[in-house]
Amino acid sequence: MAPNNGLANAKSKNDTADDVNGNSSRTTILEKGSVEDRGNGTNINSRQVISDQIQAFMNGEGRASPKTEFRAFFTVWTFVTRLPGPTWCDHHPGYLMRGMAYFPLSGLLIGTFVST
């Protein structure tokens, strides 16, 4: 018998749930109400805060310029490879997001280097 089946088949007085007819309908080993106690997850307010942070980055430090594009490319390059990049590049999430267009170019360059 598989370990999960053994856990699911193990019945105790505390973890059986009976329906209206008195039949046990419980198919989990979680206690009743444990899923409901976890909360509702993320709400729309936290998504709005994240959206505001992204907009602030794109309008401020991440505004389109040649330096920003170079930093986005080298951020992607150091993210995809283990090769070092310039010291002024880091794995800032904003530059990774901005550099998503450079993932195919990085892959093309890596493929070219590996194939030769």
Secondary structure, DSSP 8 states (H G I E B T S, - for coil): --HHHHHHH---SSS--B-TTS-B----SS-TTTTGGG---S-HHHHHHHHHHHHHHHHTTT-S-HHHHHHHHHHHHHHHSSS---TT----HHHHHHGGGGHHHHHHHHHHHHH-
